[in-house]
Amino acid sequence: MIQEIPAQELHEERFIAEKVKALQETVADGCAINALSGGVDSSTVTMLGHQALGDRLKTYFIENGLMRQGEAQKVVQLFAELGVIVEVVDARDEFLAALKGVIDPEEKREAVTQTFYNKVFGRLVRQSGVKYLLQGTILTDVDETVAGIKRQHNVFEQLGIDPKEAFGYHILEPLVQLRKDGVRKVGRALGLPAELFSRIPFPGPALAARIIGEVTAERLDTVRNATAIVEDLLKDTQTFQYMAILHQDRVTGIHEGKREYGQQIEIRCWDSLDARTAQPTNLPFDLLTKLAQEIIANVSGVVSVTYNITSKPPSTIEAI
């Protein structure tokens, strides 16, 4: 049983000092590696790890082909300004190959998990000889996985999976007692800029979690372009999370007076504190109309845009 530290009871400086000491004692005079996606959790655990281990923590950005536009360059630049060197590992072909023909949501998440931990990081571990992977698992990830709602890619021990036996290295999770609101407080205390500690959540399986059906390079381009529009137009709404979902079936549209079978994008925007429950944001209809117009005009092949108005539960924040 993980002992939760609610955000309102969290003493950030004390928490940081305790986790820094624990990481130093565990890793001792060895080294660790971690993956940085640029999200709140991974950014916070990266800064925590570098405060504890300095140059003995090697940080990688895994370019899996599933990320948002320009994500690798943006993350590398932001962390260079914070004094953290990030190495980009190109694994796009491996992830697309693993996802080819996969439609089932759980199988899709498992494909991402195995490619990430077994192949890509397994290779980095073998090359570097490190024994520890530092990652930003939070309590909500564990809760949803254990409850069977959806398998989060970064949860293992709570399912009876020993990472050392499965992948060849230990996984360290210093944020696992916190939820998103607590992680934001720690990130801010560690010196992350607001651009990072207040960033909207982004799923571990990345855009693969926002494509219903098979993940292909073409479909990734579609949802990536729609995501850029949604994030640009909703960035000032002060909401918890917002996203574009690409549906599987084609729908009937009209282009230049003729029938066209095209793609459908679903927009989701949420009010929430810690992702355990969420309500759809009551966005102005004019803003919804602008979102639809921008997506139809700028994302090739899309003929329909919808807005999800179902709360969590019974819905979930991510589609897959």
Buried (B, 14 or more C-beta within 10 A) or exposed (E): EEEBBEBEEBEBEEBBEEBBEEBBEBBEEEBBBBBBBBBBBBBBBBBBBBBBBEEBBBBBBBBBBBBBEEBBEBBBEBBEEBEBEBEBBEBBEBBBEBBEEBEEBEEBBBBBBBBBBEBBBBEBBEEEEBBBBBBBBBBBBBBBBBEEEBBBBBBBEBEEEEBEEBBBBBBBBBBBBBBBBBBBBBBBBBEBBEEBBEBBBBBBBBBBBBBBBEBBEEBBBBBBBBBBBBBEBBEEBEBBBBBBBBBEEBBEBEEEEEEEEBBBBBBBBBBBEBBBEBBBBEBEEEBBEEBBEBBBEEBEBBBBBBBBEEBBEEBBBBBB
